[in-house]
Amino acid sequence: MTHDMDPSDLDLHVALRAMPQPRAPHTLAPKVMAAVHLHLVRVASTPRTWFEWSVWAQMASVLGFVVLVAGAALLWPSVEAVALQAAPTDAVRVASLLFRMVWQPFMVWVVAGVTVTILFCATVGALLGRVALGGASR
């Protein structure tokens, strides 16, 4: 696309083209390098999400969670027996029966639902961190 220039504009254009390109000051490069280094240090010190852990660390955390839940499930009868001997009243027996008949089967689904919810929230959080907050450019 060609433009019809006014002669004074053409002279100005030629004069601007003839000027040397501006150069950055000598102090700019060290300042930029220091800023980049500071940014890299900050990025390296930020906590990483669970999805950025190594596969072994993820497996260890899942195994730790399973061991914790299984340990609580295996330890509960001992706690229940101690509670029954400590206060052998009808209220404790009714509460124990209610727990075994209603709450204990329900807790399996509660733990599964909470686990799925946590994994979903972690996934959405990681995706938002990468897409919305510019995490993918790291």
N, CA, C and O of each residue as an XYZ file, in Angstrom:
552
protein
N       0.858     -1.168      0.000
C       0.000      0.000      0.000
C       0.901      1.226      0.000
O       1.768      1.346      0.865
N       0.724      2.104     -0.911
C       1.542      3.311     -1.004
C       0.757      4.498     -0.500
O      -0.458      4.591     -0.672
N       1.486      5.407      0.128
C       0.866      6.626      0.639
C       1.486      7.809     -0.082
O       2.685      7.839     -0.355
N       0.658      8.760     -0.375
C       1.173     10.021     -0.928
C       1.604     10.877      0.254
O       0.789     11.298      1.075
N       2.935     11.127      0.316
C       3.473     11.890      1.436
C       3.646     13.347      1.042
O       3.951     13.700     -0.097
N       3.435     14.149      2.036
C       3.714     15.572      1.888
C       5.237     15.713      1.803
O       5.940     14.972      2.490
N       5.775     16.624      0.996
C       7.242     16.749      0.879
C       7.933     16.982      2.211
O       9.047     16.497      2.410
N       7.307     17.709      3.131
C       7.952     17.937      4.434
C       7.963     16.637      5.242
O       8.906     16.381      5.991
N       6.913     15.811      5.091
C       6.892     14.520      5.768
C       7.941     13.585      5.188
O       8.557     12.808      5.918
N       8.143     13.658      3.893
C       9.147     12.813      3.250
C      10.547     13.188      3.731
O      11.375     12.312      3.983
N      10.809     14.478      3.858
C      12.112     14.911      4.373
C      12.315     14.431      5.813
O      13.401     13.984      6.181
N      11.265     14.529      6.613
C      11.340     14.059      7.999
C      11.581     12.549      8.042
O      12.374     12.062      8.847
N      10.897     11.823      7.177
C      11.056     10.373      7.110
C      12.497      9.987      6.758
O      13.079      9.094      7.374
N      13.058     10.669      5.764
C      14.440     10.392      5.354
C      15.402     10.740      6.482
O      16.361     10.007      6.721
N      15.161     11.847      7.177
C      16.047     12.266      8.268
C      15.987     11.263      9.426
O      17.015     10.933     10.018
N      14.787     10.784      9.745
C      14.658      9.798     10.825
C      15.327      8.471     10.451
O      15.944      7.834     11.304
N      15.215      8.060      9.218
C      15.853      6.816      8.763
C      17.374      6.937      8.792
O      18.068      5.942      8.996
N      17.887      8.124      8.595
C      19.335      8.326      8.545
C      19.962      8.339      9.935
O      21.177      8.197     10.065
N      19.141      8.509     10.982
C      19.675      8.545     12.346
C      20.147      7.153     12.753
O      19.572      6.155     12.318
N      21.179      7.075     13.577
C      21.632      5.757     14.050
C      20.615      5.154     15.024
O      19.876      5.870     15.700
N      20.598      3.833     15.076
C      19.686      3.139     15.995
C      20.106      3.427     17.432
O      21.300      3.446     17.729
N      19.142      3.652     18.331
C      19.513      3.906     19.732
C      20.089      2.628     20.363
O      19.660      1.520     20.040
N      21.043      2.793     21.244
C      21.675      1.658     21.914
C      21.269      1.664     23.389
O      21.020      2.715     23.981
N      21.211      0.491     23.947
C      20.871      0.363     25.357
C      22.054      0.799     26.210
O      23.204      0.625     25.808
N      21.784      1.363     27.382
C      22.896      1.744     28.258
C      23.644      0.495     28.745
O      23.075     -0.596     28.795
N      24.901      0.665     29.097
C      25.731     -0.460     29.527
C      25.239     -1.068     30.834
O      25.551     -2.221     31.131
N      24.484     -0.320     31.610
C      24.002     -0.839     32.893
C      22.727     -1.674     32.741
O      22.283     -2.298     33.705
N      22.139     -1.694     31.556
C      20.872     -2.406     31.383
C      21.042     -3.917     31.476
O      20.249     -4.576     32.149
N      22.040     -4.478     30.829
C      22.224     -5.938     30.819
C      22.400     -6.505     32.230
O      21.745     -7.499     32.546
N      23.247     -5.933     33.099
C      23.342     -6.480     34.454
C      22.028     -6.387     35.233
O      21.710     -7.275     36.024
N      21.266     -5.311     35.008
C      19.975     -5.182     35.700
C      18.986     -6.244     35.230
O      18.266     -6.834     36.035
N      18.958     -6.479     33.928
C      18.055     -7.500     33.387
C      18.459     -8.879     33.896
O      17.599     -9.669     34.283
N      19.746     -9.175     33.899
C      20.211    -10.479     34.370
C      19.893    -10.674     35.854
O      19.528    -11.774     36.270
N      20.029     -9.621     36.647
C      19.694     -9.714     38.075
C      18.204     -9.953     38.260
O      17.805    -10.740     39.118
N      17.375     -9.282     37.462
C      15.929     -9.476     37.552
C      15.542    -10.901     37.141
O      14.679    -11.512     37.772
N      16.166    -11.428     36.100
C      15.890    -12.801     35.666
C      16.317    -13.784     36.747
O      15.589    -14.732     37.042
N      17.483    -13.570     37.338
C      17.961    -14.450     38.399
C      17.008    -14.423     39.589
O      16.687    -15.473     40.146
N      16.553    -13.237     39.985
C      15.602    -13.114     41.087
C      14.313    -13.844     40.774
O      13.757    -14.518     41.641
N      13.828    -13.722     39.546
C      12.607    -14.423     39.147
C      12.800    -15.943     39.213
O      11.921    -16.661     39.689
N      13.941    -16.425     38.738
C      14.206    -17.867     38.777
C      14.302    -18.382     40.207
O      13.852    -19.491     40.496
N      14.880    -17.595     41.099
C      14.961    -17.996     42.505
C      13.572    -18.067     43.114
O      13.266    -18.999     43.857
N      12.728    -17.089     42.807
C      11.354    -17.096     43.334
C      10.562    -18.274     42.800
O       9.826    -18.917     43.547
N      10.706    -18.562     41.516
C       9.986    -19.687     40.918
C      10.450    -21.002     41.537
O       9.635    -21.882     41.813
N      11.749    -21.133     41.754
C      12.288    -22.368     42.325
C      11.854    -22.552     43.776
O      11.754    -23.685     44.247
N      11.595    -21.465     44.486
C      11.233    -21.575     45.895
C       9.732    -21.710     46.116
O       9.300    -21.940     47.245
N       8.928    -21.571     45.069
C       7.488    -21.714     45.253
C       7.133    -23.183     45.404
O       7.722    -24.034     44.739
N       6.169    -23.493     46.279
C       5.790    -24.898     46.460
C       5.149    -25.457     45.192
O       4.402    -24.772     44.493
N       5.457    -26.696     44.925
C       4.929    -27.325     43.728
C       3.632    -28.054     44.066
O       3.438    -28.481     45.204
N       2.753    -28.197     43.093
C       1.509    -28.916     43.307
C       1.778    -30.412     43.324
O       2.845    -30.867     42.912
N       0.807    -31.169     43.803
C       0.950    -32.619     43.906
C       1.211    -33.235     42.537
O       1.929    -34.229     42.436
N       0.639    -32.660     41.489
C       0.798    -33.206     40.147
C       2.208    -32.966     39.597
O       2.598    -33.605     38.619
N       2.960    -32.077     40.192
C       4.335    -31.818     39.764
C       5.343    -32.640     40.554
O       6.538    -32.587     40.261
N       4.887    -33.405     41.557
C       5.783    -34.266     42.310
C       6.264    -35.385     41.398
O       5.680    -35.626     40.342
N       7.322    -36.061     41.803
C       7.763    -37.232     41.049
C       6.738    -38.344     41.235
O       5.948    -38.324     42.179
N       6.759    -39.307     40.329
C       5.803    -40.411     40.387
C       5.967    -41.177     41.706
O       4.983    -41.615     42.303
N       7.217    -41.333     42.150
C       7.458    -42.071     43.397
C       6.876    -41.320     44.590
O       6.310    -41.939     45.491
N       7.003    -40.022     44.608
C       6.442    -39.239     45.715
C       4.923    -39.279     45.702
O       4.296    -39.338     46.760
N       4.322    -39.249     44.511
C       2.867    -39.361     44.417
C       2.401    -40.727     44.921
O       1.437    -40.821     45.681
N       3.089    -41.780     44.492
C       2.707    -43.125     44.933
C       2.887    -43.263     46.445
O       2.064    -43.890     47.112
N       3.951    -42.684     46.983
C       4.177    -42.751     48.431
C       3.084    -42.008     49.190
O       2.646    -42.468     50.244
N       2.638    -40.867     48.672
C       1.584    -40.122     49.360
C       0.252    -40.868     49.310
O      -0.487    -40.885     50.294
N      -0.057    -41.486     48.167
C      -1.296    -42.270     48.070
C      -1.209    -43.477     49.002
O      -2.175    -43.795     49.696
N      -0.060    -44.149     49.022
C       0.127    -45.294     49.903
C       0.008    -44.863     51.363
O      -0.599    -45.568     52.168
N       0.580    -43.718     51.708
C       0.458    -43.203     53.071
C      -0.991    -42.933     53.450
O      -1.398    -43.215     54.577
N      -1.767    -42.394     52.529
C      -3.184    -42.141     52.787
C      -3.927    -43.453     53.009
O      -4.735    -43.561     53.931
N      -3.654    -44.457     52.163
C      -4.312    -45.756     52.296
C      -3.932    -46.411     53.625
O      -4.786    -46.981     54.303
N      -2.654    -46.330     53.995
C      -2.215    -46.903     55.265
C      -2.882    -46.194     56.439
O      -3.273    -46.836     57.414
N      -3.010    -44.891     56.349
C      -3.660    -44.130     57.413
C      -5.121    -44.546     57.576
O      -5.578    -44.769     58.697
N      -5.851    -44.651     56.481
C      -7.266    -45.050     56.547
C      -7.394    -46.495     57.025
O      -8.238    -46.800     57.868
N      -6.549    -47.393     56.485
C      -6.609    -48.798     56.904
C      -6.232    -48.946     58.377
O      -6.845    -49.730     59.101
N      -5.220    -48.193     58.821
C      -4.838    -48.248     60.233
C      -5.954    -47.786     61.142
O      -6.190    -48.383     62.192
N      -6.644    -46.728     60.749
C      -7.778    -46.249     61.553
C      -8.892    -47.292     61.587
O      -9.514    -47.511     62.627
N      -9.141    -47.936     60.444
C     -10.187    -48.960     60.394
C      -9.811    -50.173     61.235
O     -10.668    -50.758     61.897
N      -8.544    -50.554     61.215
C      -8.109    -51.712     61.996
C      -8.011    -51.395     63.483
O      -8.204    -52.280     64.317
N      -7.720    -50.168     63.819
C      -7.562    -49.778     65.211
C      -8.893    -49.504     65.903
O      -8.970    -49.530     67.131
N      -9.930    -49.246     65.132
C     -11.201    -48.870     65.728
C     -11.774    -49.926     66.667
O     -12.261    -49.552     67.733
N     -11.750    -51.240     66.341
C     -12.304    -52.216     67.292
C     -11.604    -52.180     68.657
O     -12.255    -52.380     69.682
N     -10.317    -51.933     68.687
C      -9.612    -51.832     69.971
C     -10.090    -50.623     70.754
O     -10.310    -50.703     71.963
N     -10.250    -49.511     70.069
C     -10.753    -48.296     70.728
C     -12.171    -48.544     71.235
O     -12.528    -48.116     72.332
N     -12.960    -49.225     70.447
C     -14.342    -49.526     70.837
C     -14.380    -50.445     72.054
O     -15.197    -50.250     72.954
N     -13.500    -51.446     72.085
C     -13.464    -52.366     73.225
C     -13.060    -51.643     74.502
O     -13.636    -51.879     75.564
N     -12.074    -50.766     74.397
C     -11.652    -49.992     75.569
C     -12.785    -49.094     76.040
O     -13.002    -48.950     77.243
N     -13.505    -48.492     75.108
C     -14.613    -47.610     75.481
C     -15.740    -48.394     76.138
O     -16.372    -47.908     77.076
N     -15.996    -49.604     75.652
C     -17.055    -50.416     76.254
C     -16.687    -50.846     77.675
O     -17.555    -50.898     78.547
N     -15.419    -51.153     77.915
C     -15.015    -51.564     79.251
C     -14.908    -50.368     80.195
O     -15.119    -50.506     81.400
N     -14.588    -49.222     79.662
C     -14.443    -48.043     80.508
C     -15.800    -47.556     81.010
O     -15.920    -47.131     82.159
N     -16.795    -47.611     80.179
C     -18.133    -47.137     80.567
C     -19.164    -48.102     79.999
O     -19.779    -47.809     78.974
N     -19.365    -49.249     80.648
C     -20.297    -50.247     80.100
C     -21.754    -49.883     80.372
O     -22.461    -50.590     81.091
N     -22.175    -48.803     79.803
C     -23.576    -48.412     79.964
C     -24.334    -48.752     78.695
O     -23.746    -49.060     77.658
N     -25.618    -48.692     78.799
C     -26.461    -48.997     77.632
C     -26.292    -47.944     76.540
O     -26.422    -48.263     75.358
N     -26.008    -46.708     76.907
C     -25.856    -45.652     75.909
C     -24.630    -45.899     75.031
O     -24.659    -45.663     73.823
N     -23.551    -46.379     75.661
C     -22.346    -46.665     74.884
C     -22.603    -47.842     73.954
O     -22.150    -47.831     72.809
N     -23.312    -48.843     74.420
C     -23.616    -50.002     73.572
C     -24.527    -49.623     72.413
O     -24.343    -50.095     71.291
N     -25.498    -48.780     72.684
C     -26.393    -48.333     71.611
C     -25.612    -47.504     70.588
O     -25.801    -47.663     69.382
N     -24.740    -46.624     71.069
C     -23.935    -45.822     70.156
C     -23.008    -46.708     69.339
O     -22.817    -46.471     68.146
N     -22.426    -47.733     69.970
C     -21.558    -48.660     69.259
C     -22.337    -49.433     68.200
O     -21.860    -49.598     67.077
N     -23.505    -49.895     68.543
C     -24.344    -50.623     67.586
C     -24.760    -49.708     66.438
O     -24.739    -50.117     65.277
N     -25.132    -48.485     66.757
C     -25.499    -47.522     65.720
C     -24.325    -47.245     64.787
O     -24.495    -47.127     63.573
N     -23.131    -47.142     65.371
C     -21.956    -46.910     64.541
C     -21.723    -48.088     63.599
O     -21.501    -47.894     62.404
N     -21.773    -49.309     64.136
C     -21.498    -50.479     63.297
C     -22.562    -50.701     62.236
O     -22.246    -51.158     61.138
N     -23.800    -50.391     62.535
C     -24.890    -50.682     61.591
C     -25.090    -49.569     60.555
O     -25.431    -49.855     59.408
N     -24.885    -48.320     60.941
C     -25.209    -47.207     60.047
C     -23.962    -46.439     59.608
O     -23.693    -46.304     58.414
N     -23.218    -45.946     60.573
C     -22.143    -45.009     60.275
C     -20.956    -45.677     59.593
O     -20.410    -45.110     58.646
N     -20.537    -46.858     60.037
C     -19.358    -47.500     59.473
C     -19.517    -47.822     57.983
O     -18.603    -47.520     57.215
N     -20.634    -48.421     57.533
C     -20.775    -48.631     56.077
C     -20.868    -47.317     55.298
O     -20.392    -47.222     54.167
N     -21.476    -46.326     55.903
C     -21.609    -45.029     55.254
C     -20.263    -44.337     55.105
O     -20.046    -43.612     54.135
N     -19.352    -44.552     56.056
C     -18.044    -43.893     56.040
C     -17.193    -44.313     54.850
O     -16.386    -43.521     54.363
N     -17.357    -45.539     54.375
C     -16.609    -45.977     53.192
C     -16.940    -45.061     52.018
O     -16.047    -44.635     51.285
N     -18.206    -44.763     51.844
C     -18.628    -43.891     50.744
C     -18.216    -42.448     50.998
O     -17.905    -41.720     50.055
N     -18.211    -42.029     52.253
C     -17.782    -40.671     52.578
C     -16.293    -40.498     52.259
O     -15.895    -39.499     51.659
N     -15.477    -41.471     52.662
C     -14.035    -41.387     52.383
C     -13.784    -41.415     50.881
O     -12.949    -40.664     50.378
N     -14.498    -42.275     50.162
C     -14.336    -42.333     48.705
C     -14.756    -41.008     48.063
O     -14.068    -40.500     47.178
N     -15.878    -40.453     48.509
C     -16.342    -39.180     47.953
C     -15.398    -38.033     48.246
O     -15.148    -37.197     47.378
N     -14.868    -37.982     49.468
C     -13.923    -36.927     49.831
C     -12.643    -37.071     49.010
O     -12.082    -36.075     48.552
N     -12.184    -38.298     48.825
C     -10.965    -38.524     48.032
C     -11.165    -38.070     46.598
O     -10.301    -37.394     46.040
N     -12.283    -38.425     45.995
C     -12.567    -38.009     44.615
C     -12.676    -36.487     44.536
O     -12.185    -35.874     43.589
N     -13.318    -35.886     45.528
C     -13.461    -34.428     45.541
C     -12.106    -33.742     45.655
O     -11.852    -32.754     44.967
N     -11.236    -34.257     46.518
C      -9.902    -33.668     46.671
C      -9.112    -33.781     45.376
O      -8.469    -32.821     44.951
N      -9.160    -34.955     44.746
C      -8.437    -35.128     43.478
C      -8.995    -34.207     42.394
O      -8.232    -33.645     41.608
N     -10.311    -34.050     42.346
C     -10.931    -33.157     41.365
C     -10.503    -31.712     41.612
O     -10.138    -31.001     40.676
N     -10.548    -31.280     42.873
C     -10.156    -29.901     43.196
C      -8.677    -29.663     42.896
O      -8.304    -28.594     42.414
N      -7.840    -30.653     43.180
C      -6.417    -30.501     42.883
C      -6.183    -30.395     41.380
O      -5.341    -29.619     40.927
N      -6.936    -31.181     40.613
C      -6.801    -31.127     39.155
C      -7.250    -29.776     38.614
O      -6.561    -29.172     37.792
N      -8.395    -29.304     39.072
C      -8.896    -28.005     38.609
C      -7.937    -26.887     39.042
O      -7.668    -25.965     38.272
N      -7.426    -26.974     40.269
C      -6.480    -25.968     40.728
C      -5.203    -25.949     39.906
O      -4.675    -24.884     39.588
N      -4.707    -27.141     39.559
C      -3.497    -27.205     38.737
C      -3.756    -26.652     37.343
O      -2.917    -25.946     36.783
N      -4.916    -26.972     36.783
C      -5.249    -26.456     35.451
C      -5.407    -24.939     35.474
O      -4.928    -24.247     34.576
N      -6.072    -24.430     36.493
C      -6.224    -22.972     36.601
C      -4.870    -22.302     36.793
O      -4.622    -21.232     36.236
N      -3.996    -22.921     37.575
C      -2.674    -22.361     37.785
C      -1.868    -22.300     36.505
O      -1.083    -21.372     36.304
N      -2.055    -23.278     35.642
C      -1.305    -23.300     34.383
C      -1.933    -22.385     33.339
O      -1.217    -21.694     32.614
N      -3.249    -22.372     33.254
C      -3.914    -21.623     32.184
C      -4.134    -20.162     32.584
O      -3.705    -19.251     31.876
N      -4.797    -19.944     33.709
C      -5.195    -18.584     34.077
C      -4.067    -17.782     34.692
O      -4.007    -16.568     34.499
N      -3.174    -18.422     35.426
C      -2.148    -17.679     36.132
C      -0.803    -17.704     35.445
O       0.184    -17.237     36.012
N      -0.737    -18.234     34.242
C       0.492    -18.208     33.465
C       1.528    -19.213     33.911
O       2.719    -19.014     33.669
N       1.107    -20.293     34.560
C       2.055    -21.277     35.050
C       2.724    -22.064     33.936
O       3.821    -22.586     34.134
N       2.097    -22.166     32.773
C       2.660    -22.960     31.698
C       3.899    -22.294     31.087
O       4.688    -22.960     30.417
N       4.073    -21.004     31.312
C       5.212    -20.313     30.722
C       6.469    -20.438     31.573
O       7.520    -19.921     31.195
N       6.382    -21.118     32.720
C       7.550    -21.272     33.599
C       8.605    -22.100     32.958
O       9.656    -22.331     33.556
